[in-house]
Amino acid sequence: MPNQKDTEIHKPDGVFFEGSTIGHANHESKIRRRDGVIFPGEEIGYVDSNNNIRRPDGFIFKGDVIGQVKGAAAHDKDGIIFPGEEWGYVDEDGNIRQRDGIIFRGRIIGKMRGNNKEGALAFYVLRFSELMDRFEKLEQEARHTDHKGSYIGKIRYMLSYVPTFQGLGDFDGLIRRLKQLVEDLTSELERNRRSKVAAKEGLISEAEHYSNSTEWKNAAIQIKSLQARWKEAGNVGSDEDALWRRFRAATDRFFERRTAHFEALDRERAHNAAQKEHLCSVVESLTHSSDLKSAVSSVKQLQIQWKAIGPAAKDANERLWDRFRHACDEVFSAARRDWEHRQSEYLAKAKERERKHEEWERKKQEWRSKMHDTIRAKRERVSRLRESIDHDEENISRWRDTIYNLHPGGRADDIRDSLEGKISDVEDRIRDKEQKIREIENDIDDIESNLRS
């Protein structure tokens, strides 16, 4: 409960009801927040014997002077030449008012019930000082962050409530600094935007260069790299659509040309495949010839024709070549039957070795394919874990912003405790996920090491 000698500081009275208590000033002019049911409110400052308004004292030094009381008015600290400007005063009815304007009296921001005018005025000076502290912290963060756009809304929100804030201080100076900060951040964002536009213009020039290339493989790699860099450059606002259309047109032109090239190549290979099919049929017909000498001569001529024909599609080319070669071998085998008979055992063993080698190579390739699939799956899992961590960190940032913007009173403490509990839980989960990522990446390193060996 407040001491009988305390001066109570209230919100402005309404039409029917008294304003609620928000603070106290005792007979020593020590200022504290509203008392709780059991414990007194937190001390936020005091008025010293020279009527200076100070923050709470430290272990060694006195608290900083943030203003002074002259008579029934609160003032800024005096300068070397000029006295400190008036911020507000206590009127004849005990109302705490901001300084009067040219025509109208100052706005009522509170009510004192008691005789300690110095303490009542100091309470509101200290409140404004806390507001300035919040601004200083916000300004420091905004000027040093890489994500300045996210702070402009916070600053404008502060700018919206500062004029009606119940405190005594240099409101004009604070509002000027807030506006200047918005202007500075907006200018810097615009400079960044122009830099991004220039970067994307460069990417467009590179894309247009590669759009006419016939080095299909290298150009495709370069264009995909340009596409990745485009995403990394970020959005540039109103110019984004026009720039994207130019960039997309250049990349589309390359891929359309590449598609047309390979379609023509496919048609040529289909024609080559048809010619090779015909040669296979001719050679196969010669395997039944009774004139082996003539058949061998014809096969040699067909082999020359085969070499003159361009390649077919890879799978068809290999199949046709195997078929053609087999038919040729049959003709040559018929002509050299006796020699093959003597060499049959040797050839059988050679073929078995070749089969085993091919089987070994196939199994090796299957194993490597499985290992690559495993690596891809693990990397996808790492990616999902990182996305989950990003999501968790966004939640933590949002909860911390909510805590930061909580106003004293009401359910603020319950909300803070709840959010801090959530933050702690999510941070634990983030650590678990990061540990899991390290484990998966170690697995990937082991697999890649095995693939290189």
C-alpha positions as CSV (number, residue, x, y, z in Angstrom):
1,M,0.0,0.0,0.0
2,P,1.3,3.6,-0.7
3,N,2.6,5.6,2.3
4,Q,0.2,8.3,3.5
5,K,2.9,10.9,2.6
6,D,3.1,9.6,-0.9
7,T,1.8,11.7,-3.8
8,E,-0.2,9.5,-6.1
9,I,0.1,10.0,-9.8
10,H,-3.0,9.2,-11.9
11,K,-4.1,9.1,-15.4
12,P,-6.2,12.1,-16.4
13,D,-9.7,12.1,-14.8
14,G,-12.6,11.2,-16.9
15,V,-16.0,12.8,-16.9
16,F,-17.4,10.5,-14.2
17,F,-14.4,8.6,-12.8
18,E,-11.0,9.3,-11.5
19,G,-8.0,8.3,-13.5
20,S,-6.3,5.1,-12.3
21,T,-3.1,5.2,-10.4
22,I,0.1,4.8,-12.4
23,G,2.8,5.9,-10.0
24,H,3.9,7.3,-6.7
25,A,6.3,10.0,-5.4
26,N,7.3,9.8,-1.7
27,H,8.3,12.6,0.6
28,E,11.9,12.2,-0.5
29,S,10.8,12.6,-4.2
30,K,11.7,9.1,-5.1
31,I,9.6,8.1,-8.0
32,R,8.2,4.6,-8.5
33,R,5.7,2.8,-10.7
34,R,2.3,1.8,-9.5
35,D,2.4,-0.4,-6.4
36,G,1.4,-4.1,-6.6
37,V,-0.9,-5.9,-4.1
38,I,2.1,-6.9,-1.9
39,F,5.2,-5.2,-3.3
40,P,5.9,-1.6,-4.0
41,G,6.4,-0.5,-7.6
42,E,9.8,-0.4,-9.3
43,E,11.8,2.8,-8.6
44,I,12.4,4.7,-11.8
45,G,14.2,7.8,-10.5
46,Y,14.1,10.7,-8.1
47,V,14.4,14.5,-7.7
48,D,17.6,15.5,-5.9
49,S,18.1,18.4,-3.4
50,N,18.8,20.8,-6.3
51,N,15.6,19.8,-8.1
52,N,17.4,17.9,-10.7
53,I,15.5,14.9,-12.1
54,R,17.7,11.8,-12.1
55,R,17.6,8.2,-13.1
56,P,18.1,5.7,-10.3
57,D,21.6,5.8,-8.7
58,G,24.1,3.1,-9.5
59,F,26.4,1.3,-7.0
60,I,29.0,4.1,-7.3
61,F,27.7,7.0,-9.4
62,K,24.5,9.0,-9.1
63,G,21.9,8.6,-11.8
64,D,22.1,10.7,-14.9
65,V,20.3,14.1,-14.8
66,I,17.6,14.1,-17.5
67,G,15.8,17.3,-16.5
68,Q,14.9,19.7,-13.7
69,V,12.0,21.2,-11.8
70,K,11.6,24.9,-11.5
71,G,8.6,25.9,-9.4
72,A,5.6,24.0,-10.7
73,A,7.2,23.3,-14.1
74,A,9.5,20.7,-15.6
75,H,12.4,21.9,-17.7
76,D,15.2,20.5,-19.8
77,K,18.7,20.8,-18.3
78,D,20.1,24.3,-18.5
79,G,22.7,25.0,-21.2
80,I,25.9,27.0,-20.8
81,I,24.1,30.1,-22.0
82,F,20.4,29.5,-22.3
83,P,18.1,27.9,-19.6
84,G,16.5,24.6,-20.4
85,E,13.1,24.9,-22.2
86,E,9.9,24.2,-20.4
87,W,8.3,20.8,-21.0
88,G,5.2,21.0,-18.8
89,Y,3.7,22.1,-15.5
90,V,1.2,21.4,-12.7
91,D,-1.8,23.6,-12.9
92,E,-3.9,25.0,-10.1
93,D,-6.2,21.9,-10.0
94,G,-3.3,19.4,-9.7
95,N,-3.4,18.4,-13.4
96,I,-0.1,17.7,-15.1
97,R,0.0,19.5,-18.4
98,Q,2.4,19.7,-21.3
99,R,3.6,23.2,-22.0
100,D,1.1,25.7,-23.2
101,G,0.8,26.6,-26.8
102,I,0.4,30.2,-28.2
103,I,-3.4,30.0,-27.9
104,F,-4.4,26.9,-26.0
105,R,-3.3,25.5,-22.7
106,G,-1.1,22.4,-22.7
107,R,-2.7,18.9,-23.0
108,I,-3.5,17.2,-19.6
109,I,-1.5,14.0,-19.4
110,G,-2.1,13.1,-15.7
111,K,-3.3,14.1,-12.3
112,M,-1.5,14.3,-9.0
113,R,-3.1,13.6,-5.6
114,G,-0.8,15.0,-3.0
115,N,1.6,17.9,-2.6
116,N,4.8,16.7,-4.3
117,K,4.7,18.6,-7.6
118,E,8.3,17.9,-8.2
119,G,7.8,14.1,-7.9
120,A,4.7,14.2,-10.1
121,L,6.5,16.2,-12.8
122,A,9.6,14.0,-12.5
123,F,7.4,10.9,-13.1
124,Y,6.4,12.1,-16.5
125,V,9.9,13.3,-17.4
126,L,11.2,9.8,-16.5
127,R,8.4,8.3,-18.7
128,F,9.5,10.3,-21.6
129,S,13.1,9.4,-20.9
130,E,12.1,5.7,-21.2
131,L,10.4,6.5,-24.5
132,M,13.7,8.1,-25.7
133,D,15.6,5.0,-24.6
134,R,13.3,2.9,-26.7
135,F,13.8,5.2,-29.6
136,E,17.6,5.1,-29.2
137,K,17.6,1.3,-29.2
138,L,15.3,1.2,-32.3
139,E,17.4,3.7,-34.1
140,Q,20.6,1.8,-33.3
141,E,19.1,-1.5,-34.6
142,A,17.6,0.1,-37.7
143,R,20.9,1.8,-38.8
144,H,23.0,-1.3,-38.4
145,T,20.6,-4.1,-39.7
146,D,20.7,-5.5,-43.2
147,H,16.9,-5.6,-43.3
148,K,16.1,-1.9,-42.9
149,G,12.7,-2.2,-44.6
150,S,11.4,-4.2,-41.7
151,Y,12.1,-1.3,-39.3
152,I,10.3,1.5,-41.2
153,G,6.9,0.2,-40.1
154,K,8.1,0.1,-36.5
155,I,9.4,3.7,-36.7
156,R,6.2,5.0,-38.3
157,Y,4.2,3.2,-35.6
158,M,6.2,4.9,-32.9
159,L,5.8,8.2,-34.8
160,S,2.0,7.7,-34.7
161,Y,1.8,7.4,-30.9
162,V,4.5,9.7,-29.8
163,P,2.3,12.9,-30.1
164,T,-0.2,11.5,-27.7
165,F,2.3,9.9,-25.4
166,Q,1.8,10.8,-21.7
167,G,5.1,12.2,-20.8
168,L,7.1,15.4,-20.5
169,G,10.1,16.1,-22.7
170,D,11.4,17.3,-26.1
171,F,8.6,15.9,-28.2
172,D,9.5,18.1,-31.2
173,G,13.1,16.9,-31.2
174,L,12.0,13.3,-30.9
175,I,9.5,13.6,-33.7
176,R,12.1,15.3,-35.9
177,R,14.6,12.5,-35.2
178,L,11.9,9.9,-36.0
179,K,11.0,11.6,-39.3
180,Q,14.7,11.9,-40.2
181,L,15.3,8.2,-39.4
182,V,12.4,7.3,-41.7
183,E,13.8,9.5,-44.4
184,D,17.4,8.1,-44.0
185,L,16.2,4.5,-44.1
186,T,14.0,5.2,-47.1
187,S,16.9,6.8,-48.9
188,E,19.2,3.9,-48.2
189,L,16.5,1.4,-49.3
190,E,16.2,3.3,-52.6
191,R,20.0,3.3,-53.0
192,N,20.0,-0.5,-52.4
193,R,17.1,-0.9,-54.9
194,R,19.0,1.0,-57.6
195,S,22.1,-1.1,-56.9
196,K,19.9,-4.2,-57.4
197,V,18.4,-2.8,-60.6
198,A,22.0,-2.3,-61.9
199,A,22.9,-5.8,-60.9
200,K,19.9,-7.2,-62.7
201,E,20.6,-5.1,-65.8
202,G,24.0,-6.8,-65.8
203,L,22.4,-10.2,-65.5
204,I,20.1,-9.3,-68.4
205,S,23.1,-8.3,-70.6
206,E,24.8,-11.6,-69.8
207,A,21.6,-13.6,-70.6
208,E,21.2,-11.8,-73.9
209,H,24.8,-12.6,-74.7
210,Y,24.3,-16.4,-74.1
211,S,20.8,-16.4,-75.8
212,N,22.6,-16.6,-79.2
213,S,25.2,-19.1,-78.2
214,T,25.5,-22.5,-79.9
215,E,27.7,-24.0,-77.1
216,W,24.6,-25.6,-75.7
217,K,26.0,-27.3,-72.7
218,N,28.2,-24.5,-71.4
219,A,25.6,-21.8,-72.2
220,A,22.9,-23.7,-70.4
221,I,25.1,-24.0,-67.3
222,Q,25.8,-20.3,-67.4
223,I,22.1,-19.3,-67.9
224,K,21.1,-21.5,-64.9
225,S,23.8,-19.8,-62.9
226,L,22.4,-16.4,-64.0
227,Q,18.9,-17.6,-62.9
228,A,20.2,-18.5,-59.5
229,R,22.0,-15.1,-59.2
230,W,18.7,-13.4,-60.2
231,K,16.9,-15.0,-57.3
232,E,19.7,-14.0,-54.9
233,A,19.6,-10.4,-56.1
234,G,16.1,-10.0,-54.5
235,N,13.0,-8.0,-55.6
236,V,13.5,-4.4,-56.8
237,G,9.9,-3.3,-56.4
238,S,8.1,-1.5,-59.3
239,D,10.8,-2.3,-61.9
240,E,10.8,-6.0,-61.1
241,D,8.2,-7.1,-63.7
242,A,9.8,-5.2,-66.6
243,L,13.3,-6.5,-65.7
244,W,12.0,-10.0,-65.3
245,R,10.3,-10.0,-68.7
246,R,13.5,-8.9,-70.4
247,F,15.6,-11.5,-68.5
248,R,13.0,-14.3,-69.1
249,A,12.8,-13.4,-72.8
250,A,16.6,-13.8,-73.2
251,T,16.7,-17.1,-71.3
252,D,13.6,-18.4,-73.2
253,R,15.2,-17.5,-76.5
254,F,18.2,-19.6,-75.7
255,F,16.2,-22.6,-74.6
256,E,13.8,-22.3,-77.5
257,R,16.8,-22.3,-79.9
258,R,18.4,-25.3,-78.1
259,T,15.1,-27.2,-78.2
260,A,14.8,-26.5,-82.0
261,H,18.4,-27.6,-82.4
262,F,18.0,-30.9,-80.6
263,E,14.6,-31.6,-82.4
264,A,16.4,-31.2,-85.7
265,L,19.2,-33.5,-84.4
266,D,16.6,-36.0,-83.3
267,R,15.1,-36.0,-86.8
268,E,18.5,-36.5,-88.4
269,R,19.3,-39.3,-85.9
270,A,15.9,-41.0,-86.7
271,H,16.8,-40.9,-90.4
272,N,20.3,-42.4,-89.6
273,A,18.6,-45.1,-87.5
274,A,16.4,-46.0,-90.5
275,Q,19.5,-46.3,-92.7
276,K,21.3,-48.5,-90.1
277,E,18.2,-50.7,-89.8
278,H,18.4,-51.3,-93.5
279,L,22.1,-52.2,-93.4
280,C,21.4,-54.6,-90.5
281,S,18.7,-56.4,-92.5
282,V,21.1,-56.7,-95.5
283,V,24.0,-58.1,-93.4
284,E,21.6,-60.5,-91.6
285,S,20.5,-61.8,-95.0
286,L,24.1,-62.5,-95.9
287,T,24.5,-64.8,-92.8
288,H,22.6,-67.5,-94.8
289,S,24.7,-67.1,-98.0
290,S,26.4,-70.1,-99.5
291,D,29.0,-67.8,-101.2
292,L,31.0,-66.9,-98.1
293,K,33.8,-65.1,-100.1
294,S,31.3,-62.8,-101.8
295,A,29.4,-62.4,-98.5
296,V,32.6,-61.3,-96.7
297,S,33.4,-58.8,-99.4
298,S,29.8,-57.4,-99.3
299,V,30.0,-57.1,-95.5
300,K,33.2,-55.1,-95.8
301,Q,31.5,-52.7,-98.2
302,L,28.5,-52.4,-95.8
303,Q,30.8,-51.6,-93.0
304,I,32.2,-48.7,-95.0
305,Q,28.6,-47.5,-95.6
306,W,27.9,-47.8,-91.9
307,K,30.8,-45.5,-91.0
308,A,29.6,-42.9,-93.4
309,I,26.2,-42.7,-91.7
310,G,25.9,-40.3,-88.8
311,P,24.9,-41.4,-85.3
312,A,21.4,-42.4,-84.2
313,A,20.0,-41.8,-80.8
314,K,22.3,-43.2,-78.1
315,D,20.1,-46.2,-77.1
316,A,19.1,-47.0,-80.7
317,N,22.7,-46.5,-81.9
318,E,24.1,-49.0,-79.4
319,R,21.3,-51.5,-80.1
320,L,21.8,-51.2,-83.9
321,W,25.5,-51.4,-83.7
322,D,25.3,-54.6,-81.6
323,R,22.9,-56.0,-84.1
324,F,25.0,-55.0,-87.1
325,R,28.2,-56.2,-85.5
326,H,26.6,-59.5,-84.6
327,A,25.4,-60.1,-88.2
328,C,28.8,-59.2,-89.5
329,D,30.4,-61.5,-87.0
330,E,28.1,-64.3,-88.2
331,V,29.2,-63.8,-91.8
332,F,32.9,-63.8,-90.8
333,S,32.3,-66.7,-88.5
334,A,30.9,-68.8,-91.3
335,A,34.0,-68.0,-93.4
336,R,36.4,-68.9,-90.7
337,R,34.6,-71.8,-89.1
338,D,37.6,-74.0,-88.7
339,W,39.7,-71.3,-87.0
340,E,36.8,-70.4,-84.7
341,H,36.5,-74.1,-83.7
342,R,40.1,-74.1,-82.6
343,Q,39.8,-70.9,-80.8
344,S,36.3,-71.6,-79.3
345,E,37.5,-72.4,-75.8
346,Y,39.7,-69.3,-75.7
347,L,36.8,-67.1,-77.0
348,A,34.4,-68.6,-74.5
349,K,36.6,-67.7,-71.6
350,A,37.2,-64.2,-73.0
351,K,33.4,-63.7,-73.4
352,E,32.8,-65.0,-69.8
353,R,35.4,-62.5,-68.5
354,E,33.7,-59.7,-70.5
355,R,30.3,-60.7,-69.1
356,K,31.6,-60.7,-65.6
357,H,33.3,-57.4,-66.1
358,E,30.1,-55.9,-67.5
359,E,28.2,-57.4,-64.6
360,W,30.7,-56.0,-62.2
361,E,30.5,-52.6,-63.9
362,R,26.7,-52.7,-63.8
363,K,26.6,-53.6,-60.1
364,K,29.2,-50.9,-59.5
365,Q,27.1,-48.3,-61.3
366,E,24.0,-49.5,-59.5
367,W,25.8,-49.1,-56.2
368,R,27.0,-45.6,-57.1
369,S,23.5,-44.6,-58.3
370,K,22.1,-45.8,-55.0
371,M,24.7,-43.8,-53.1
372,H,23.9,-40.6,-55.1
373,D,20.2,-41.2,-54.4
374,T,21.0,-41.5,-50.7
375,I,23.0,-38.3,-50.8
376,R,20.2,-36.4,-52.6
377,A,17.7,-37.7,-50.0
378,K,19.9,-36.6,-47.1
379,R,20.5,-33.2,-48.7
380,E,16.8,-32.7,-49.2
381,R,16.3,-33.6,-45.5
382,V,19.0,-31.1,-44.5
383,S,17.2,-28.5,-46.7
384,R,13.9,-29.2,-45.0
385,L,15.5,-29.0,-41.6
386,R,17.1,-25.6,-42.5
387,E,13.7,-24.4,-43.8
388,S,12.2,-25.5,-40.5
389,I,14.9,-23.7,-38.5
390,D,14.3,-20.5,-40.6
391,H,10.6,-20.8,-39.8
392,D,11.4,-21.3,-36.1
393,E,13.7,-18.3,-36.1
394,E,11.0,-16.1,-37.8
395,N,8.6,-17.2,-35.0
396,I,11.2,-16.3,-32.3
397,S,11.8,-12.9,-33.9
398,R,8.1,-12.2,-34.1
399,W,7.6,-13.3,-30.4
400,R,10.5,-11.1,-29.4
401,D,9.0,-8.1,-31.2
402,T,5.7,-8.8,-29.4
403,I,7.5,-8.9,-26.0
404,Y,9.4,-5.7,-26.9
405,N,6.2,-3.9,-27.8
406,L,4.2,-5.0,-24.7
407,H,3.0,-2.1,-22.6
408,P,3.1,-2.5,-18.8
409,G,0.0,-3.6,-17.0
410,G,-2.8,-5.9,-17.9
411,R,-1.7,-9.4,-19.0
412,A,1.7,-8.2,-20.2
413,D,3.6,-10.3,-17.7
414,D,1.6,-13.5,-18.5
415,I,2.0,-12.9,-22.2
416,R,5.8,-12.3,-21.8
417,D,6.2,-15.4,-19.7
418,S,4.3,-17.5,-22.2
419,L,6.2,-16.1,-25.2
420,E,9.6,-16.5,-23.4
421,G,8.6,-20.1,-22.7
422,K,7.8,-20.7,-26.3
423,I,11.1,-19.1,-27.4
424,S,13.0,-21.4,-25.0
425,D,11.3,-24.5,-26.3
426,V,11.8,-23.5,-30.0
427,E,15.5,-22.7,-29.4
428,D,15.9,-26.2,-27.9
429,R,14.3,-27.6,-31.0
430,I,16.5,-25.5,-33.2
431,R,19.6,-26.9,-31.5
432,D,18.3,-30.4,-31.9
433,K,17.7,-29.8,-35.6
434,E,21.2,-28.3,-36.1
435,Q,22.7,-31.3,-34.4
436,K,20.7,-33.6,-36.7
437,I,22.0,-31.5,-39.7
438,R,25.6,-32.0,-38.6
439,E,25.0,-35.8,-38.3
440,I,23.4,-36.0,-41.7
441,E,26.2,-33.9,-43.3
442,N,28.8,-36.2,-41.7
443,D,26.9,-39.2,-43.3
444,I,27.0,-37.4,-46.6
445,D,30.8,-36.8,-46.2
446,D,31.3,-40.5,-45.5
447,I,29.3,-41.6,-48.5
448,E,31.1,-39.1,-50.8
449,S,34.5,-40.3,-49.5
450,N,33.5,-43.9,-50.3
451,L,32.4,-42.8,-53.8
452,R,35.8,-41.1,-54.4
453,S,37.8,-44.1,-53.2
